[in-house]
Amino acid sequence: MRYFVYIILCENKGLYTGFSTNVEKRFAKHKRGKGSSYTQANKALKIVYTEEFSTKGEALSREAQIKRWRREKKLNLIQFGKLKIS
């Protein structure tokens, strides 16, 4: 099974970090206001970052790490994730 950590941009420009085995399905829940209390209060707009892991433990550990970061560090991660290195 594959596990993912994701970051969602919300309407208030906040960044929500979560974990799932199916990011698109989980994002749909966030969009409907069913995903978390944060995205119920702050509408989810789009997925801006994902990372894939082979174990649930790795994904949960990474999620917890990112959640501790300040906004600036999360934005740097998002930007780096969009770079295409050839």
WOZI-V68579 format. One record per residue. RES is the residue in one letter. PHI is phi in radians with two decimals (* if undefined). PSI is psi in whole degrees, 0 to 359 (none if undefined). Layout:
res-><RES & RES>
phi-><PHI & PHI>
psi-><PSI & PSI>
This chain:
res-><M & R & Y & F & V & Y & I & I & L & C & E & N & K & G & L & Y & T & G & F & S & T & N & V & E & K & R & F & A & K & H & K & R & G & K & G & S & S & Y & T & Q & A & N & K & A & L & K & I & V & Y & T & E & E & F & S & T & K & G & E & A & L & S & R & E & A & Q & I & K & R & W & R & R & E & K & K & L & N & L & I & Q & F & G & K & L & K & I & S>
phi-><* & -1.83 & -2.19 & -2.26 & -1.89 & -2.39 & -2.18 & -1.97 & -1.51 & -1.87 & -0.98 & -1.46 & 1.25 & -1.32 & -2.01 & -1.82 & -1.90 & -2.55 & -2.41 & -2.86 & -1.65 & -2.51 & -1.09 & -1.11 & -1.14 & -1.15 & -1.08 & -1.04 & -1.12 & -1.04 & -1.08 & -1.46 & 1.38 & -1.91 & -1.38 & -2.86 & -1.14 & -1.13 & -1.38 & -1.24 & -1.45 & -2.29 & -0.85 & -1.27 & -1.78 & -2.81 & -1.40 & -1.94 & -2.82 & -2.45 & -2.40 & -1.88 & -2.36 & -1.60 & -2.25 & -1.11 & -1.05 & -1.10 & -1.12 & -1.14 & -1.11 & -1.15 & -1.01 & -1.09 & -1.07 & -1.10 & -1.07 & -1.38 & -1.28 & -1.32 & -0.93 & -1.02 & -1.19 & -1.13 & -1.10 & -1.12 & -1.07 & -1.06 & -1.12 & -1.11 & -1.13 & -1.56 & -1.25 & -1.86 & -1.77 & -1.97>
psi-><148 & 145 & 145 & 145 & 138 & 157 & 131 & 136 & 131 & 166 & 327 & 11 & 11 & 159 & 120 & 129 & 134 & 182 & 147 & 165 & 348 & 95 & 317 & 317 & 318 & 319 & 320 & 321 & 316 & 317 & 326 & 0 & 19 & 356 & 317 & 163 & 327 & 314 & 347 & 320 & 334 & 100 & 129 & 129 & 309 & 156 & 126 & 351 & 141 & 151 & 140 & 143 & 155 & 344 & 151 & 321 & 317 & 315 & 315 & 322 & 315 & 319 & 313 & 320 & 310 & 321 & 334 & 343 & 154 & 161 & 315 & 318 & 323 & 318 & 322 & 319 & 315 & 315 & 315 & 323 & 338 & 349 & 138 & 112 & 123 & none>
